[in-house]
Amino acid sequence: MKSIVCILSITRIQARYLSLFCLLLLASNLAIAQKNNKARDTIISEKMRQYISESDSIDKIEELIQDTFDQEKDTVLGLAYCKIYSERGKKEENDAIQLFSNYQMAYISFLQSNHNETLKRAYISTKLAEKMKDTGSIISSNVLLGSTWYVLGVYDDALTPFLVAKELATVTQNVSHEVLCLNNIANIRAKLNRYENALNSYNSVLEIIDKKEKPLSKQDNATRLSALVGKVSCLAELKRFNEAEETFRLGNDIAETKKDTISQGRFKINLGKVYYEKGEYHTALGFFKQGKDMLKAAGLQNNLYITDFYIARSLKKQEKYEEALSLLDDIFERVGLDTYTDKIKDMYDLAIEISSIQENTTQEVEYLRRSKKIITAKNEKETAARQLLFKDDLNDFAIENKKLANENTQSLVDKKIITAVSILLVSILLLIFLSYHRKAKLKEQKFLAIIEDISKKTIPQKTKKPQKTSQSSAIKDEKSNAILEELETLESTHFYLSPDVTLHTTAKLLHTNTTYLSKALNAVKKQSFSQYLNKLRIDYVLVKLKEDAVFRSYTIHAISKEIGYKSATTFIKEFKSKTGLNPSYYIKKIES
């Protein structure tokens, strides 16, 4: 069977692995063709239906489907051919036919913004490609799957397929595809506010491209500019301003040489972010407006919402509240209930903050209501998409059971056993499904309880004197009472964050011995020293992760080191023991 291809005009092999951004740029062209074809009903002759369903000329059938998409631009007819071809694949149990037709349908659905259908078809084609051990198709299917999750704004789910595709491209020494996947991985990490990781990925992209033979291809030039744009943004967020400006000059010079107006506009916008982070809001505003004008002139509308948001932030910093709100209201009107708009929650948060400053309670409540509505809609769409994939797994399982039953029709006893096992296994799957949702709900409740508990407390500061609680009822002798009071004072120094802290070192700091200290902790706090130490560390890291965005960008290993654990495994175990949650889940919920 011919290799699966994307319907694009470069080379069929290259097109299979185009980055997300190339897909998005070409989507508008296909949408025009789709609009023209929707006006008429698709009628497939019985002769054509029979040809697709029965002909042995597999290559010619696939060429017909490709030409219908590529040459005739008839997506309605092409999809109809694919569905007939897919049914043939199911009937004949031909994985190659099913892979081809499902990938084609997934790709066209992506360009038509039919995201649920794309997820379903791309997921099926990924499983089929893995079953056939077709490396090229595994890469292309994963890229499409990751691209769809990216458009939906579900960045954690988008990251995994791109990582899979990148690793396979590396193993097969396909540098071009490796670079494209790596650049998308960097973009996703930046969306997840993992700026240090994203920066490393962008640097890897640039290092690979710099080693390539010159002159670079058009695709490599585009990827290099994209990586430089992303690098400027990450450096701005990390407050490495000199490096950011140096990278801007390098990238902008290349964009000017290539007469790439869109990249120039993006560089200007990210330079605005540099000056915004430096607190030079007037200068930042100027660069944001320059970048916006360039993108607008180039006919690119997708980035204007984000640019307007950056402009509104700068206006707010300059206390031009009405102008900022007017711009935000214009964004909200254009966006409507489009849950795919990037940073839509941040936009509403800014509007709410400005309304609070103006003491306009009515307006603040209205923005809060609209924000909640759009976030709820976004969450519902994400849940629906995941449930769609789970249902596909159940359907596949049911099909496999049906095959198994048909193969054993000669024995009634065997049929009963098969049916019982099938029912049992389906029931187990359903229980797993229900358990997953129940656990997800419980985790959400635990997370909200933690956040509420943190909100009720004052964040511990090193300079703050602790409240002293009388321990006389639990410890009668004055010496033990004094030890606990000194221990509470010592807590404000964050001594427990040292990796070398022990019962002995702590007793030494308190000018006492380990016996007295251990007795005091056991009698009053009902804790061993180890339990006491772990509680302090976990309480600290919960607040730190909530309040410090930079700290959240650290790896789990780095976080565990910061709070005194010598092993990330021990940290994860204690965190889960105290909260019922994994640290990664807690960080993800804070970010969202």
N, C-alpha and C positions, 0 to 999 in steps of 0.2 A: 504494500500500500504506500502511496505517496506520503511523504512527511507532511504533518499538519502545518498549515501556513496561515499567516494573518493576511487580511485583504488590503494590502498596501502596495505602493509602487516603488519599492527599493529593490531588494531581492527577496525572494520568498523565505529563504533561510534567515536572513537578517531580520526580516519583519516580525518573525515569531517572537523575538525577544525585545522589541522596542520598549523603551521605558514608559512609565506612566504618563510623562509629560508629552511624549510624541503621540500617544493614544488620545489624550485630551485635545491636542491641537487639531487632530484629524476628525474628531467626533462631529464637529459642526458641518463638515463637508458631507459626511454620510447622512446626517440628519436631514439635509436638504433633499437628497435623493429619496430618503424614506418618506418625506412629506408628499413628494410627487407621486409615489407609488401607492400610498394609502387610499387615494381617491377611487381606486378601482378594485374590484374583487379579483382574487387570484383563482383562475380556473386551470387546473392541470388535466390534460387529456388522459383518457384511460390508457392510451398507448405509451405516453411518457411515464405514467405511474407504474405501468408494467415493466418498462425499461429499467427504471431505478430499482424496482423491487426484485427483478429476476435476472437482469443481464449479468453475464460473466465478466464484462469489460469494466472492472472496478476502477481502473485508472481513468477511463473515459467518463465515468459517472462523476468522479471527484473533480475532474477537470471541468465538466459541465457546471457543477455547483460553484466552483471557484470563479469561472468566467461570468456566471450570473451575478455574483457579488462584485467582482473586480471590473469587468468590462461593461456589462449592461447596467450596473448600479441598481439592480432590482432586488432589494433586500426582502421584500414580501415573497416574491417567487423563490428566491434562494432559500429562505427559511422553510418554505413549504417543501422544497426538495429535500432539505436536511431532515425534516420530520419523517418523511417517507423512508429515507435512507436509514435513519435511526431505528425505525420500526423493523426494517429488514435486519439490521444488526442484532436486535433483541431476539427476533424470531430464529435467526441462524446461529445465535450465540457467538457472533463474530465480534470480538473485542476491538479489532482494528477499525471496523466500520463504525462502531459506536463511539470510539475515540474521535475519529475524524468529524462526525456529524455533531457530537456534543460540543467539541471545541469551537467549531464554526458558529453554532448557535450562541455559545457563551460570548464569543468575541463581538458578534453583531448586537447582541443584547446589551453589552457594555457600552457600545457606541450610541445605542438608543436610550441609555440611562435606565434600562430595565434591570435594576441592580439585583433584585431577588432572583430573577431568571438567570442572570449572569453567575451569581454565587452557586446556584443549583447545578448549572451545566459545567462550570469550571471545576467544581468539586468532583463531579462524576468523571470528567476527563482526567483529572489528576489521579483518581483512584485507578482508572483504566490504564493510564500511562505507567503507573507504578507496577501494576499487575503484569504489564507487557515488558517492563524494564526498558522502556523507551526514554532514554535520558533527555533527548531534545524536547519531547512532548511534556515530560515532567517539568522541565524548566519553563516552557511557555505557559503551561496550565497554572503553575504556581505564580508566575508573574501576573497573569490575568486575575487570579484569585486575590493576590495581594493588592493589586490596583483597585479592585472593586471595594475591598474593605477600606482602603485609603480614601476613596471618594465618599464613602459612607461616614468617614470620620472616626472609624473604629481602628485606631492606630496600632494598638497592641496585637489585634488579630491580623493586621496588614503586615506586621513585621516578620512573622514566622514564615509565610510562603516565600518572601523575598530572601530570607536567610537560607532556606532550602535551595532555592534556585541559584543563589550565589555560590554555595558550597559545591553544587554539581558542576557549575561553570568552571570553578577553580580546579576541580578534579580532572575535568576533561580538557583543561588548559585552553578554554575559550575566553580569551582576555576581553574581547569586546563585550560579551554578555556578562562577564564578571564585573566589569566597570559599571555597566548600566544598572545591574542589581545593587551593587555597592552604593551607588549614588542615591538610589531610591531608599536604601536602608538608612543612609545618613539623613535624608529628608524626613523620614518617619521618626527617627530618634529626636530630631529637632522639634517635631510636632509634640513629642512626649516630654519636652523640656529636658531631655538628657543631652545637654549641649556639649559636654566634654566628650561623650561617646560619639556624638554626631560629628564633632570636629575631627576626631581621629579617623572616622570613615571618609570624610571629605578629603583629608590629607592623603589617605591611601589611594583614593581615586586620582588625585593630582599626581602622585608619585608614579602610578602605573602609566598614566597618559604621557608624562614627561619622558618616560623611557621608550615610548613608541617611536617608530621611524617617521621622520618628517618628509613631506608635509602631512599633517594630520587629516583624517577624513572629516567630512562635514559633521558626522555624528559625534566623533571624538571632540571636535571643537565645541559643539553644543553642550556636551557633557562637561567639558572643562569649565565653560562659563557658568553652567548651573552649579557646579561644585564651588566655584569661587564666590558666587552670590550667596550660597548657603554658609560658606565659611565666614564671610563678613558678618552675617547675622549671628552666628554662634559666638564669634569673638566679641561682638557688642554685648550679648547677654552675659558673657563671662567677664565683661568689663576689661578686656584686654584691648584698649582703644588704639594704641599705637600700631599693633599688629593688624587690627581691623582696617585702619585707614591705609596702611601699606597694601593690604590685600585688595582694598577698593581700587586704589590707583592702578594696580596691575590688571585687575579684571576689567575695569572701565576702559583702559587703553586698548585692550584686546577687542572689547565690544565695539569701540569706535572704529578700529581698523577694519573689523568685519561688517561695519554698518548695521549692527544688530541693535535696533532701537529698543526692543523689548528688554534685552539684557541690560542695556544702559539704564532704562527706567527702574529695573529691579535693583541695580547697584545704587542708584540715587536714593531709593526708598530705604535700603539697608544702611546707607551712610546716615540717613536721617535717624535711624534707630541708634546708631553710635552716639550721635549728639544728644539724643533724648536721654540715653543712659548716663551721659556726662552732665546732664542737667542744663544743657544749652538749648532750651526749648524753642526759641525764636529761630535759631539756625536749623534745628531739626525740622521745624515746620516748613522752611523754605525748600529743603531737600525732598520732603514728602510731596510737596506740591509739584516740584519739578518732575519727580518720578511718575506721579499720577498723570501729568500732562503727556509724558512720553508714552505711557501704556495706552492712554486714551487715543492718542494719535495713531498708534499701531493697531487699534481696533481690538485690544485685549480688555475685556470687561471683568473677567473673573477676579483679578487682583484689586480692583477698585474698591470693593467693600473693605478689604483689609487696610488698604492705604487710607481710606476715609476714617477708619477706626484709629489709625496712628495719628492722623491729623487731629481728630477729636481729643485724643489723649493729650496732645501738645497744647491745644487750646484750653483744656481744663487746667493744666499746669500754669497757664498764663492768666487763669481766672476769667477767661472768656466763656462763661458757663452757657449763656444763651446760644452762642454760635456753635459750641460743641454739641449741645442738645439738639439743635436744628439739624446738624449733620448726622447725628445718630438716628434721629427720627426719620430722616430721608433713607438711611440704610434699612431701618426696620420696615419701612413702607415697600421698598424694592424687594426685600428678602421675603416678607410675609411669613409663612410657616415653613419655609425651606430649612429643614433641619441639617442640611449638608453644608450650610454656610460656615466656613471656618471662623472660630473665635466668637461665635454668636453669643455665647454665655458671657464672655468678657465684655462684649459690647453692652449688654444689658446691665452687667455689674457696674460699668462706668456711668451709665445713665442713672442708675439707682444712687450711686455715690454723689453725683452732681445734684440730684434732687434733694438728697439729705443735707448737703451743704446749703442749698437754697431754702431749706426747711419747708419744702413743698411736699407735705405728707401724702396728699391725694395722688400727685404725680408719681411719687416713689412707690406707692402701693400698686399703681397701675403697671409700672414697669416690672415690678416683682411678679405680678400675676401673669403677664405676658411671657416673662422669662421662664417661669415654672411650666407654662403651657408648652413652650417649644422644647424645653429639655425633656419633659415627659414624652412628647411625641418622638423625640430622637431615641430615647431609651426603648420605647415600644417598637420602633422600627428595627433596632439592633436585636432585640429579643426575638422578633418575628423572623429575622434572617437566620439566627442561630437555630431556632426551632425547625425551620425549613430544612436545614441540613440534617438535623436529627431525624426528622420524618423520613428523609431519603435513606438513612441508614436502616430504619425500621422496614421500609419497603424492600430494600435490597435483601434484608434478612428474611422477609416473608417469601421473596422469590426463590432464595436458596432453599428454604424449607419445602417449597412447592416442588422444586426439582427433586429433592431428596425423597419426597413422598411418591412421586411418579416412578422413580427408579425401583420402588419396593412394593408395587401394587400386587405382586403375586402372593404375598403373604398377609393375611388379615391381621395377624398378631403383630407383624412388623409394622404395618400401617398404624395400628393403634399406638405402638411404642413411639413411632416417629411423630405422630400427632401430639402425643402427650409431651414429648421432649420439646417439640416446637412451641406448644402453648406455654410450657414452663420457661423456655428461653425468652420468648416474647414478653412474658410476664415479668421476668427478671429485668429485661431492658426497660420495660415501662416503669418498674420500681426504681431502677437507676435514674430514669428521667425525672420521676417525681421526687426522688431523693435529692437529685441535683438542684432542682428548683427550691426544695425545702432548705437545703444547706445554704444556697445562695441568699435566701431570705433571712436565715438565721445570722449569716455573716454580715449582711447589711444591718441588721438590728444591733449586732455586737459593735459594729463600726460606729453607728449613730450614738450608741450608749457611751462609747469611749470619747467621742467628740463632745457630747453633752457634759460628760464628767470633766473633761479638760476645760471647757468653757466656764465651769463653775469655780475652777481653781485659779489661783494667781500663778503665772509662770515663775518658777524659781529663778532668782537672780543671785549672782555671787555676792552682791553688796547688801542683800536683804537679810535682816535679822530674823531668824525663825521664831514662830510662836512657841512658847514653852508650856508644855502640858504637865500638870502635877502627876507624879508617879508614886506618891506616897501610899496610895491604897494598894499598889501591887508590890512595891519594894519597901520594906520597912526601914532598912538601914540607910542613913543619909549618904553614905559613900556611893551606893548603887544608884540612888536618885540623882546624885551629882553627875555620875558617869553618863546617864541618859540625856541629861540637859546639855552636857558638853558635846555629846554625839549629835544632837539635833543642830547645835551651832556649827559643828564640823560639816554637816550635810550641805550647808550653803556654799561651801568651798568647792563642791563637786569632787571631793576626794575619791568618790567611788568610780570615777571615769578612768582612773589609772589602771593599767593592766596588771600592775604589781601589787595591788591592794590585797591584804590578807587580814585575818583576825589579829595576828600578831602586830602587823604594821599599824593597824587602826588603834589597837590598845596602846601602842607606843605613842601615837599622836595624842591620845587622851590622857597620857601619863598614868596609866593603870596597867593591870595585867589581863591576860586572856580569860582567866577564870571569872573575874568580876564582870567583864564585858559580856561574855557568853551568858552568864547568869541573868544579867539585866535584860538582854534581848529575849531570852526564853521565857522569863517570868512575865514581862509586860507585853511585848509585841508578839509573843507566841511564835517566834521564828528563830531558826538557826542563823548564824552570821551569813551563810551562803544565800539563804532565802531572802534575808534583809538586803543584801548587796544586789541581788538580781532584781528585786522590786524597785529599788532606787534607779537602777540603770534603765529598766523598761519604762518606768514613769517618765524619766527624763527624755528618752528617745521618742516617745509618743508625742510629747509637746514639741520637741525640736523638729521632728518631721512635719508637723502641722504648720509651724510658723516659718520654717526656713526652706525656701525653694531650692537654694543651692545644695543644701544638705540632702534634699530628696533626690537630687541628680546623682549622688554617689552610688556606687555599687553596694550590694548587701555586705560584701566582704569589707569594704572601706567603712561602712557605717558601724559594723561590729567592732572594728579596730578603734574608731573614734570614741566609743563608749566603754572601752576597757576589755572587750572580749578578745581572747587570742584565737578563737575559732568561730567562723561564721556559722558553722553547724550548731554550736552551743547557743549562739545568739538567737538563731531561728527557733531552736527548741524552747528556750526560755520565753521568747516573745509570744510564741503560740500557746505556751502553758499559761501565761498571764492574761492573754487577750482572747484566745480562741481563734486568732487570725494569723496568717502568714505576713511577714513584713512587706513583701512585694504587693500583696493585696491591699494592705493598709495604705501604702504609698500611692497605688493606682487610684484608690478611692479619693484620697486627698487631692490628687491632681485633677480628677474629674469633677 
